[in-house]
């Protein structure tokens, strides 16, 4: 029996639902999800296995024009996903202007990699609008397979998986069949904490924050985690901590509950806040945080 395998890389502009689709396709919450742009900063793999196939999905940061070194690193993750893709899932939605990023669209067409154009969030519009978008995208990306979906509600995701399996080339497994992701528990712990920050703070705070796991001790019934939340300014530190530490406590409680659900065991979580004005533009620090290989 032949075996199919390949890298199916999810790419698109910010806020079109890439992470929601990734989680729906993998069947687990691999990527954090918020309504804020730039929620995803890394390239995160989620692996789906069957007896005769292995699909290695990659969630990637939203395509943008970098303003500082952190964003440059984020765009390098997108570039790497273009380079090794066996299938490109280009995600748009029912609100996005189709020619919003024409230069990038031209680039992926020149690659010659099979493209599946996913129109997400069809639950938020009507059939007439979806049909219009399918026609527009069909003219812009004539080589692409086009599929309307609702990642949030699971509409047409099975159809998308069927198309992906059809396109996948024959090949060996790249990871063991038991592997779900390429990321460690330390990474997921930092992302869960960062998700709570994205959800509970406004303006520049979520984009000025990085979370580092200083210590992670695994136990049979209890994992102990000590994490540092880095911010760019002293004023941001005060906002993250909140009056009498209430905001930081709220983030800690919600992150701990999600971690316990994710790990299926108790978690002891300590959070600290430190100021580092240059972390987003310092190569050594970006390397330490995993943005530069």
C-alpha positions, 0 to 999 in steps of 0.5 A: 500500500502506498503512503502519502506525506507532505508539508501543508503550510497555512499562509495568509494575512492577519486575522483571517482564521489561520490558527482556528483552521489549523486547530480544526484540521489537527483536532487539537488546540495547537495554536493560540487564538485571539481576535488580535492581529499578530497572535501567531508569532512562530511557525507551529507544526501539527501532525495528523497521521493515518495508516497510509498518510501523514499530513504535517500542517504548519500555522504561520504568522500573518503576512505583514511588512516588518517594522522591527526585528521581531516582525522580520523574524516572523516573516522568515517563518513565512518564507520557510513555509513557502520554501518547503511546502508540498501544499500551500493553504492560502487562507482568506475570509469573507471580509478581506479585499482579495487584492489586499496583498497582490505582491505576495499572491504573485509570489506564491503563484510563481512557486509552482506549488499546489495551492488550495485557496480557503475562503474562511468565515462563510458563516458570517455572510450569504451564499451570493457573497461567497459565490462572488468571492469564489469567482473573483479568487478563481480569476486571481489564482486560476491554478488554485483549488477553491473551497469555502469553509467555516473553521470555527464551526467545522463547515467543509473542513472534511472536504478540505482534508479530502482535497489535501489527501488527493494532492499530497505526494507519495512519501515516507513519514517525517515524524513518528506516527505518535507525534502531534507537534514539533513543539515542547511543553515549555513552548505551549506553556509560554503561548498559553500565558501569552494568549491570556495577555492578548485577551486581557490587555489593550493597545500596545501591551500585547505586542510589547510582551514576550513570555519566557519559561525560566523553569519547568519541573515535571512531576507525576501529579504536578508540574511547577512552572516559573515564567517571566513576562517581558515588557518594553517599558516601566509603564507597561509593567505597571499595567500588566501587574495591575492595581494590587497585582489583580491583573497579573493574578487573573492572567495567572489563574486563567493560564493555570486552568488552561495548562491543567486542562492541556496537561491533564494534571495539576499545575503550580504557576508563578509569574513575574514581570520584567522590563527589557526595552530592546527585546524586539530589536535585539538579535541575541534576545530574539534568538533566546526566545526562539525567533532566530535559529 
